[in-house]
């Protein structure tokens, strides 16, 4: 029976999700598994320049995959003809592939899956299966969206996220460094998380976000960073809409990260597995080591961007 009375829980927020009509799932990697199952895909080609969470989950579900390289503009270096059950997994790094570029990939390779985990505000295109991650852009414990015309005929559970909020609520009322271990534990927990629908808690939070404000703040911060740093940036970047971060290439990136951390500016080394698996002269290694993903998100303003530049 439904419980009536007693103490209050979390209220229902406004229903204002950015992607109301997409498939709501618990993680980006599980969104990929949903897609592979629904479409009957047997083999995937994935870039070396990618988090090993993708290869790990493909191994877990016993899917066949092969790697490919990228060029200096993040484009796939791939010349094979795909079979009916094979797809090319393309990552929209830092939102550097606008819609016309994505369409050109589809025209060239036919069967593609687009990873938009670093391009939340780039709307999906008809006929191109697209994956989004909510945790990369917002303070939520889980969540991913999948744009596809396929439906997986399985009874999936609804994820539960009440135990995953410690690092989020802790940082809201205190310092991030105090809850970093909780963040790491939460992040590691997704390794064994099965395919489920997005939690009720995450969906409720996502419904209350002012997405237009988020997008505008990210754009303003990105513009400021690019105005000052663009001429020094060793990679040429285009401005995405609602940027994930500002990708600033500097030759001694690993050392700079350590020094910035001492000044309480925390920059992740995205996909450290690449540093272990690739040669130091490869594009993948150099981009992993030396591209600094400078924060430009909705938590900050131009004053914070000035602080980052000053410390650099």
C-alpha positions as CSV (number, residue, x, y, z in Angstrom):
1,X,0.0,0.0,0.0
2,X,1.0,3.6,-0.6
3,X,2.3,5.3,2.5
4,X,0.3,8.4,3.6
5,X,1.4,11.0,6.1
6,X,4.7,11.2,8.0
7,X,7.8,13.3,7.2
8,X,8.5,15.0,3.9
9,X,10.9,13.6,1.2
10,X,12.2,15.5,-1.8
11,X,9.6,17.5,-3.6
12,X,8.7,16.9,-7.2
13,X,10.5,19.7,-9.2
14,X,9.3,21.2,-12.4
15,X,9.2,18.9,-15.4
16,X,11.6,20.7,-17.8
17,X,14.0,18.0,-19.1
18,X,16.2,19.1,-22.0
19,X,15.6,15.8,-23.8
20,X,12.1,14.7,-22.9
21,X,11.6,12.3,-25.8
22,X,14.8,10.3,-25.6
23,X,15.4,7.0,-23.9
24,X,16.5,7.6,-20.3
25,X,19.1,5.2,-19.0
26,X,21.4,5.1,-16.0
27,X,24.9,5.4,-17.7
28,X,26.4,6.3,-21.0
29,X,28.1,2.9,-21.3
30,X,24.8,1.1,-20.7
31,X,23.1,3.3,-23.3
32,X,25.6,1.8,-25.7
33,X,24.7,-1.7,-24.6
34,X,21.0,-0.9,-25.0
35,X,21.7,0.2,-28.6
36,X,23.8,-2.8,-29.5
37,X,21.2,-5.1,-28.2
38,X,18.3,-3.3,-29.8
39,X,19.9,-3.1,-33.3
40,X,21.6,-6.5,-33.2
41,X,25.0,-5.0,-33.7
42,X,27.8,-7.6,-33.6
43,X,31.0,-5.6,-33.9
44,X,32.0,-2.1,-33.0
45,X,35.0,-0.1,-34.1
46,X,36.1,2.3,-31.4
47,X,38.9,4.9,-31.1
48,X,42.1,4.3,-29.1
49,X,41.5,7.8,-27.8
50,X,38.7,6.8,-25.4
51,X,38.0,5.8,-21.8
52,X,38.4,2.1,-21.2
53,X,35.0,2.0,-19.7
54,X,33.7,1.4,-23.2
55,X,36.0,-1.5,-24.0
56,X,35.4,-3.0,-20.6
57,X,31.7,-3.1,-21.0
58,X,32.0,-4.5,-24.5
59,X,34.2,-7.3,-23.1
60,X,31.7,-7.8,-20.3
61,X,28.8,-8.4,-22.7
62,X,31.1,-10.3,-25.1
63,X,30.9,-7.9,-28.1
64,X,33.6,-8.0,-30.7
65,X,35.5,-4.7,-31.2
66,X,38.6,-3.2,-32.9
67,X,40.4,0.0,-32.4
68,X,41.1,2.8,-34.9
69,X,43.3,6.0,-34.7
70,X,42.3,9.6,-35.0
71,X,44.0,12.5,-36.8
72,X,45.0,15.9,-35.4
73,X,41.5,17.2,-36.0
74,X,40.0,14.3,-34.0
75,X,38.6,12.7,-37.2
76,X,38.6,8.9,-37.5
77,X,41.3,7.3,-39.6
78,X,39.2,4.5,-40.9
79,X,39.0,3.0,-44.4
80,X,37.2,-0.3,-44.0
81,X,33.8,-1.1,-45.5
82,X,31.4,-1.9,-42.6
83,X,29.3,-5.0,-42.8
84,X,25.6,-5.0,-41.9
85,X,26.2,-5.8,-38.3
86,X,29.2,-3.5,-37.8
87,X,29.2,0.1,-36.7
88,X,31.7,2.9,-36.3
89,X,31.7,4.5,-32.8
90,X,32.6,8.2,-33.2
91,X,33.3,10.5,-30.2
92,X,32.4,14.1,-30.5
93,X,35.5,15.3,-28.6
94,X,34.9,18.6,-26.8
95,X,32.0,19.2,-29.2
96,X,34.3,19.7,-32.1
97,X,32.1,18.0,-34.7
98,X,29.1,20.2,-35.6
99,X,26.0,18.7,-37.2
100,X,27.2,19.1,-40.8
101,X,30.4,17.3,-39.9
102,X,28.4,14.5,-38.2
103,X,26.3,14.2,-41.4
104,X,29.5,13.8,-43.5
105,X,30.6,10.9,-41.3
106,X,27.2,9.3,-41.8
107,X,27.4,9.8,-45.5
108,X,31.0,8.3,-45.6
109,X,30.6,5.4,-43.2
110,X,26.9,4.7,-43.3
111,X,26.5,3.0,-39.9
112,X,27.8,5.3,-37.1
113,X,27.0,5.8,-33.4
114,X,27.7,9.2,-32.1
115,X,29.1,9.7,-28.6
116,X,27.9,13.2,-27.5
117,X,29.0,12.8,-23.9
118,X,31.0,16.0,-24.3
119,X,28.4,17.8,-26.4
120,X,25.2,17.7,-24.3
121,X,23.6,20.7,-26.1
122,X,24.1,19.4,-29.6
123,X,20.8,18.1,-30.7
124,X,20.5,14.6,-32.2
125,X,20.1,14.2,-35.9
126,X,17.5,11.9,-37.5
127,X,18.9,8.5,-38.4
128,X,22.0,8.8,-36.2
129,X,22.0,7.0,-32.9
130,X,23.4,9.4,-30.3
131,X,24.5,9.0,-26.7
132,X,24.5,11.7,-24.0
133,X,25.9,11.7,-20.5
134,X,24.2,13.8,-17.8
135,X,27.0,13.5,-15.2
136,X,29.4,15.2,-17.5
137,X,27.4,18.5,-17.4
138,X,25.2,18.5,-14.3
139,X,25.3,17.6,-10.6
140,X,23.4,14.4,-10.8
141,X,24.4,10.9,-9.5
142,X,23.7,9.0,-12.8
143,X,21.9,9.5,-16.0
144,X,22.2,9.2,-19.8
145,X,20.0,9.8,-22.8
146,X,19.9,7.8,-26.0
147,X,18.5,9.0,-29.3
148,X,17.5,6.0,-31.4
149,X,14.5,4.7,-33.3
150,X,15.0,1.2,-31.9
151,X,13.2,-0.2,-28.8
152,X,14.8,-2.8,-26.7
153,X,12.2,-5.4,-25.8
154,X,13.5,-6.2,-22.3
155,X,12.0,-5.4,-18.9
156,X,14.6,-3.0,-17.4
157,X,14.7,-2.0,-13.7
158,X,14.6,1.6,-12.6
159,X,17.9,2.6,-11.1
160,X,18.1,3.9,-7.5
161,X,20.5,6.7,-6.7
162,X,19.8,7.8,-3.1
163,X,23.1,6.3,-2.0
164,X,25.1,8.2,-4.7
165,X,24.4,11.7,-3.5
166,X,27.1,12.1,-0.8
167,X,29.8,13.8,-3.0
168,X,27.2,16.0,-4.8
169,X,25.6,17.3,-1.6
170,X,28.9,17.5,0.2
171,X,30.4,19.7,-2.5
172,X,27.3,21.9,-2.5
173,X,27.7,22.7,1.1
174,X,31.5,22.3,1.6
175,X,34.7,21.7,-0.4
176,X,35.2,19.3,-3.3
177,X,38.5,18.0,-1.8
178,X,36.7,16.8,1.3
179,X,34.4,14.5,-0.8
180,X,36.8,13.4,-3.6
181,X,37.0,9.9,-2.2
182,X,33.2,9.6,-2.3
183,X,33.3,10.8,-5.8
184,X,35.8,8.2,-6.8
185,X,33.9,5.4,-5.1
186,X,30.7,6.5,-6.9
187,X,32.5,6.6,-10.2
188,X,34.0,3.2,-9.7
189,X,30.6,1.7,-8.8
190,X,29.4,2.1,-12.4
191,X,31.8,-0.5,-13.6
192,X,29.5,-3.3,-12.5
193,X,26.2,-1.4,-12.8
194,X,23.8,-3.3,-15.1
195,X,21.6,-1.8,-17.8
196,X,18.7,0.1,-16.1
197,X,16.5,3.1,-16.7
198,X,17.5,6.5,-15.3
199,X,16.7,6.8,-11.6
200,X,13.7,8.8,-10.5
201,X,15.9,11.0,-8.4
202,X,18.1,12.0,-11.3
203,X,15.2,12.6,-13.6
204,X,13.6,14.9,-11.0
205,X,16.8,17.0,-10.7
206,X,17.2,17.2,-14.5
207,X,13.7,18.6,-14.7
208,X,14.6,21.6,-12.6
209,X,17.7,22.8,-14.4
210,X,17.6,26.2,-16.2
211,X,19.2,24.9,-19.4
212,X,19.2,28.1,-21.2
213,X,21.1,29.8,-18.4
214,X,23.6,26.9,-18.3
215,X,24.2,27.1,-22.0
216,X,24.7,30.9,-22.0
217,X,27.2,30.8,-19.0
218,X,29.2,28.0,-20.7
219,X,29.3,30.0,-23.9
220,X,30.4,33.2,-22.2
221,X,33.1,31.5,-20.2
222,X,34.4,29.6,-23.3
223,X,34.5,32.8,-25.3
224,X,36.6,34.6,-22.7
225,X,39.1,31.8,-22.4
226,X,39.4,31.5,-26.2
227,X,39.8,35.3,-26.5
228,X,42.8,35.2,-24.3
229,X,44.3,31.7,-24.9
230,X,43.2,31.0,-28.4
231,X,46.3,32.5,-30.0
232,X,48.6,30.3,-27.8
233,X,46.5,27.2,-28.1
234,X,48.4,24.5,-30.1
235,X,45.2,23.0,-31.4
236,X,42.6,25.0,-33.4
237,X,39.2,24.7,-31.9
238,X,35.7,25.7,-32.9
239,X,33.2,27.0,-30.4
240,X,30.5,24.4,-29.5
241,X,27.2,25.4,-28.1
242,X,27.2,25.0,-24.3
243,X,30.8,23.7,-24.2
244,X,31.9,20.8,-22.1
245,X,35.2,22.6,-21.3
246,X,37.8,24.6,-23.1
247,X,40.5,22.3,-24.6
248,X,43.8,24.1,-24.2
249,X,46.8,22.2,-25.6
250,X,50.1,22.9,-23.8
251,X,53.3,20.8,-24.2
252,X,53.9,20.0,-20.5
253,X,50.3,19.3,-19.7
254,X,50.8,16.6,-17.1
255,X,53.1,18.9,-15.0
256,X,50.8,21.9,-15.4
257,X,47.9,19.8,-14.0
258,X,49.9,19.1,-10.9
259,X,50.8,22.7,-10.3
260,X,47.3,23.9,-10.9
261,X,46.0,21.4,-8.4
262,X,48.2,23.0,-5.8
263,X,46.2,26.2,-6.5
264,X,42.9,24.3,-6.1
265,X,42.2,24.2,-9.8
266,X,41.4,20.6,-10.6
267,X,41.8,19.4,-14.2
268,X,41.2,15.7,-15.0
269,X,43.4,13.7,-17.2
270,X,40.6,12.4,-19.4
271,X,41.2,8.7,-20.2
272,X,44.5,8.0,-18.4
273,X,44.3,4.4,-19.9
274,X,45.5,6.0,-23.1
275,X,48.8,7.0,-21.4
276,X,49.4,3.4,-20.5
277,X,48.5,1.9,-23.8
278,X,49.7,4.2,-26.5
279,X,53.2,5.3,-27.5
280,X,54.4,8.7,-26.4
281,X,54.7,10.0,-30.0
282,X,51.1,9.1,-30.9
283,X,48.4,11.8,-31.3
284,X,46.3,9.9,-28.7
285,X,49.0,10.0,-26.1
286,X,49.9,13.6,-26.7
287,X,46.3,14.8,-26.7
288,X,45.6,12.9,-23.4
289,X,48.7,14.3,-21.7
290,X,48.6,17.8,-23.0
291,X,45.0,18.9,-23.6
292,X,43.9,20.7,-20.5
293,X,40.1,20.6,-20.2
294,X,39.7,24.0,-18.6
295,X,36.4,24.4,-16.7
296,X,34.0,26.8,-18.2
297,X,30.7,25.5,-16.9
298,X,27.7,27.0,-15.1
299,X,29.4,27.0,-11.7
300,X,31.7,29.8,-12.7
301,X,31.9,33.3,-14.2
302,X,34.4,35.5,-16.0
303,X,36.2,36.3,-12.8
304,X,37.0,32.6,-12.3
305,X,38.2,32.4,-15.9
306,X,40.6,35.2,-15.1
307,X,41.9,33.3,-12.2
308,X,42.5,30.2,-14.3
309,X,44.4,32.3,-16.9
310,X,46.4,34.0,-14.2
311,X,47.5,30.6,-12.7
312,X,48.3,29.2,-16.1
